[in-house]
Amino acid sequence: MAAKLPCLLIVTLLVIISIANAYSSAQVLVKKVKGKKVCDKGWECKGWSEYCCNLTISDYFDTYQFEELFAKRNAPVAHAVGFWDYKSFITASALYQPLGFGTTGNKTTQMKEIAAFLGHVGSQTSCGYGVATGGPTAWGLCYNKEMSPSHDYCDDYYKYTYPCAPGAEYYGRGALPIYWQYNYGKIGDALKVDLLNHPEYIEQNATLAFQAAFHTWLTPQKKGQPSAHEAFVGTWKPTKNDTLAKRLPGFGTTMNILYGDRVCGKGDVDDMNTIVSHYLYYLDLMGVRREEGGSHEVLTCAEQEPFNPSAPTQASSR
């Protein structure tokens, strides 16, 4: 009888594991559309997408890692204490995972994209400096808005398409800060939220702020140009002109798309290196070797020509 007990326990465990696996599998719906496998994984990756057949973000990036990447965001000296959290991030990402955000390619590619996106977020919302505790890369998500706006960022050129609302101020807000009324208007149209009349919503709702940042990451600035997502994961194929301009798939081109000549085409300037440093630091924390970031030409935009050169009066603010 005693000899039978271990066998019984093993059988019981196998049954429990089988039931757990069956339950887990039941949550993944699979079918073929025009010969292509597509999946639906419920709330996190819903809508019959080929990308939902891959790992979802929560499979490889959890609350603990988020806390590690943004370790100082709730420090007493931070300016957005209690605002940013993993729940807001993962909830917002659910709209974009079926489109390939964090779900394109193998696990390494997926983790690299999360590190790349958050590298931009961390560098643009950091209140760290050289001698800050933990170093400057530990202070991402310290802000959720611009603290001392230089002006209201209302451009009369767009007064017919995106007129400024009375009393509204369009200074930088969000995870990838939004500036100018026309950008609030465009992103608001895409998210079906009235950000033109209520830009303050971005600093009041972290999920919405992340959604706006994901939209920016996945949306080309202009027709015929790649989005930051496409440039990073390699679905964008550079033209001959892109190659001549030294624009290659990789992290460097994401900076070109998001910031243009504010940081690109100027050699190894501090503004560019700060963004790169955040990306490499996050790769380390996520357990991906920083060598995965690529060569200097792929990792930076030091020698790249900008996709959209800024007018002299706009270069520092748009």
N, C-alpha and C positions, 0 to 999 in steps of 0.2 A: 504493500500500500504506500509505504514511504517513497518507494522508487517511482510510483506513478504521479506523485504530487508535482515534482519538477516538470514532468512532461505535460501535466495538466496546466500548469502555470504558463509554460511556453506556448501551448496551443491557445490559451486565453489571450496572451499578449499578441499573438499573431492575428487573432480575430479582431482585437481592438485596433491594431495597426491597419488592418485591411478596411475596417469600417471608417477609420479616420481618413485613409487614402481615398476611399470611395466618396466620402463626403467632400473632400477637397476637390476631387476630380469633377464632382457634380456641379461645382461652382464655375467651372470653365466650360462654356458652351462653344462648340466647334462646328463649322459647316464649310462648304466650298461654294464660292461665288465665281462663276466663269473660270472654274478650274483652279482658283486660288484659295488657299486655306485662310479663313478668317475666324476670329475668336471674340468672345465676350466674357469678361471676367467680373461682371457685376459693377459695383459703384466705382472702383478705381480705374477700370479700363472698359468702358461700355460702348457698344455701338457697332459691333461687327467690323473689326479692324484687323489687318494682318499684324499690326504691332502688338495687339493684345494677346497674340499667341506667344510672345516673348515674356521675359520676366517683367513684372511691373516694378515701379520704383520702391515700394515698400518691401519688396523681396530682397533688396540689397542695400537699402538706405533707410535707417530707422531713427527713432527719436534720439537714441544715444549718440549717433553720429552727428545729427543736427546740433545737439547740445555741445558736442566737442568742437565742431566747426565755428560755432558762434558763442564761445565760452563766456565772453564778457558783455554780451548784449544787455543783460539785466543788472549789470554792476551799478552801484548808486550814482556814478558819474555819467552813465549813459543817458541818452535823450529820448529813448523810446522804451523805457522799462515796462515789461509786461505786454508789449504790443505784438512782437513777432513770436511765433511758435511753430513747431513741427505740424501740428494739426492744420493750421492755416495753409502751410506749404503743401501738404499732401492732398488736402481737400481741393485746393486750387488746381493742382497738377492733374486731377482726374479729368478735367475738360480737355487736356492737351496730350495725355498719354496715348489716346487712340490716334492722334496725329503724328506720333513718333517721338514725342519729347520724353527722353529717358527710357524709351522702349525700342530704339533703333539699334540693330546690330547685336553683337554678343555682349556678355556681361561687362567686359572691360570697356567697350565703347559706350555702353549705357552709363557706367560709373564716371567715365571721363566727361560725358556731357553734363551730368549733374555737377561735377566739380567745376567745369567751365562756366556754366550758368551762374552757380553760386560764387565763383571767383569774381565775376563781374559785380554781382550783388554785394558781396563783402567789401570790395574795393570802393564802391560808390556810396556805401552807407557806413563806412568806418569812421570812428573818432579816435583811432589809435595813432600813435606817433612813435618815433624811433626808440624812445626809452620807456614807453608805456609798459605796464606789467603784462607779460605774455607776448610783447612785441606788437607791432601795428596790425599783423594779420589776425590777431585774436579778437579784434574789436568790430567785426562786421555786424551789420544790423543794429548799430548804435543809434542811428537816426531813422525816422520815417518821413522827415520833411526837412526842407532847407531852413536853417535857423535864422539867417540874416539875409533875406531876399534883397537883391540890388534894385529890383523894380517889380512890376506886376506881370511882366511877360505877356502883354497884350499887343498883338501885331495888327494894325489897321488894314494891312494887305488882305487879310482874311475876313474882313468885316461882313461880307455878304454870305460866305460859306460857314464860317465859325465866328459869329459875332461874340464879343466878350460880354458876359453877363454883368449887370450893375453890381458893384461891390465884390465881385469874384476876383481872386488873385491866383495866378497860374504859375506860381513858383514851384520848385522841384519837390515832388512828393513820390513816395513809393520805394519798391525794392530796386528797380532800375528807374531812377527818378524821371518823372515826366515834367517837361517844361513847355510853356507856350499854350495858348488856348486852342490852337488848331490840333495839337497833339492830344490834348485832353478830349477834344471833340471827336477825333478819329478813333481813339481807343474806346471812348464811351459808346460810339456807334457800334463798334465790333462786339463789345461786351453787353450791349443793350442796357446801359446805365447812363443816366444824364450827368456825365462828368463836365460837360461844358458849363452848365449852370451850377453844378455842385462839385467842383474839383476837390473840395475838402473830404469827400467820401473816401478818397485814397488814404488819407492819414487817419481815418476813423475805423477802417475795416482791413485787417491784415490779409484775409483771404482775397478780397478784391484787389489789394495792392499786389499780391503775388500773381493773380490772374492777369493784371495789366502787364506785369513784367514778362510772363510767359507769352502773352500776345506779341509783345515787342520782339522777343527772341525768335518766334516762329513766323514773323511777317516781314517780307522784303520791304526795304525803304522805298524802292521804286520798281516798276515793272521791268523785267529783264535782269534784275539783280537778285542774288541769293538772299535768303534770310540767314540770320546767324546760325540757326539750327542746321540748315542745309550746308552751309560752309563748314560747319564743324564736323558733322557726321559723314561728310563726303558724298552726299547725293548731288551736290553741285559740281558741274564739270566746267572748269575755267575755259573761257574763250582764248583765242590768240592774243587779243588785247589785254585780257586779265594776266596772262603769262608774261607779257612784256611789261606789265605794271607790277610784276612780282607778287600778284595776289594768288595764293595757293590755298587749297582746303586745309583747315586747321584753326587753332585758337587765334593766331595773328589776324586772320581775316574777320573773325567775329568782332575784334576791336575796330577794324576799318569800317564795318557796317554800323556799329553802334555809336562810334565817336568820330570817325573820319579824321580830318587833319588836326583835330584837337590833340591826338596822341600819335598818329601814324605819319610815316614819311619824314620823320624828324631825327632819325637815328635812335640810339638807346636813351631816350629821355626818361626822367623820373616818373612822369605820369603813366607812361606805358609800362615801365618796369614794375610799378606798384600793382597794376592789374595782373601782370604775369606772375608776380610773387604770390598773390592770393590763390591763383589757380594751382600753382605747383604745391603750395602749402596744403590745399584741400586735397589734392591727389595723394599726398603723403598720409593725411589723416584718414582717408578712405581706403588705404591699403593698396593703392595703385602706384607703381613706381613712377617717379617724376620723369624718368626717361621716356615714358609713354607720351609726354607732352610734345615730343618731336624735336627736330633740329631748330636752330635759331630762326631760320627762314620761315618755318612752319609755326613756331611758337610766338613770334613777334610780328609786328607790322612796321618795324623800323625803316625798312627800305621800300615799303609799298606805296604806290600812288593811291590816294583816296578815291573811292567810288564817286563821292559827291562832295567836291571841294566847297567849303563854306565861303560865303561872301565875307569881306573883311570885317564888317560890323557884326556878323553873326557867329564867327568862328569860336568865340569863347562861351557862347550861351545856348546854342541849339543842338 
